[in-house]
Amino acid sequence: MRSIRTEVLDHVIIINERHLHAVLTEYINYYNVDRPYRSLNLQSPVPRAPTRDGPVVRRPVLGGLHHVYARAA
């Protein structure tokens, strides 16, 4: 609960319940799939196969509040 507050809710003005649901859904996906964890050796709970070729691309999350960096296929 603390991470969602410090990483999202302290920086986003929630308009209504539908907006809150959309923000929380996007953050939960980011948190479980893309966010690196130090305890997991900077991997996410849902591991991905590492790629070494291709340019690095940036994908904004939550309107640019966070970014995910990965290699393009």
C-alpha positions in Angstrom: 0.0 0.0 0.0 2.8 2.4 0.7 4.4 2.0 -2.7 1.2 2.7 -4.5 0.7 5.9 -2.5 4.3 7.2 -2.8 4.7 6.2 -6.5 1.3 7.1 -7.8 -1.4 8.6 -5.6 0.8 11.4 -4.2 1.4 12.6 -7.8 -1.9 12.1 -9.5 -5.2 13.9 -8.9 -8.0 11.4 -9.0 -11.1 12.7 -10.7 -13.7 10.0 -10.0 -14.0 6.3 -9.2 -13.6 5.2 -12.8 -10.4 7.2 -13.1 -9.1 5.6 -9.8 -9.9 2.2 -11.2 -8.0 2.9 -14.4 -4.9 4.3 -12.6 -4.8 1.4 -10.1 -5.2 -1.2 -12.9 -2.3 0.3 -14.9 -0.1 0.6 -11.8 -0.8 -3.0 -10.7 0.2 -4.3 -14.2 3.4 -2.2 -14.0 4.1 -3.3 -10.5 3.8 -7.0 -11.3 5.2 -7.2 -14.8 7.6 -4.3 -15.4 8.9 -2.9 -12.1 12.3 -4.1 -11.1 12.8 -5.5 -7.6 16.2 -5.4 -5.8 15.4 -8.6 -3.9 14.8 -10.3 -7.3 18.2 -9.1 -8.7 16.4 -6.2 -10.6 13.9 -8.6 -12.2 10.2 -8.4 -12.1 7.9 -11.1 -10.5 6.9 -12.1 -14.0 10.2 -12.9 -15.6 11.0 -12.1 -19.3 13.6 -13.6 -21.5 16.5 -11.1 -21.8 17.4 -9.8 -25.2 20.8 -8.3 -26.1 20.1 -7.0 -29.6 18.1 -4.1 -30.8 17.7 -0.5 -29.7 16.5 0.4 -26.2 13.0 1.9 -26.3 11.1 3.7 -23.6 7.5 3.1 -22.8 5.7 5.6 -20.5 3.5 4.3 -17.7 0.8 6.3 -16.0 1.1 9.2 -18.4 4.9 9.4 -18.0 5.0 9.2 -14.2 7.1 6.0 -14.7 8.9 4.6 -17.7 9.8 1.0 -18.7 12.9 0.5 -20.8 13.3 -2.6 -23.0 15.1 -3.6 -26.1 13.0 -3.5 -29.3 12.7 -6.8 -31.2 
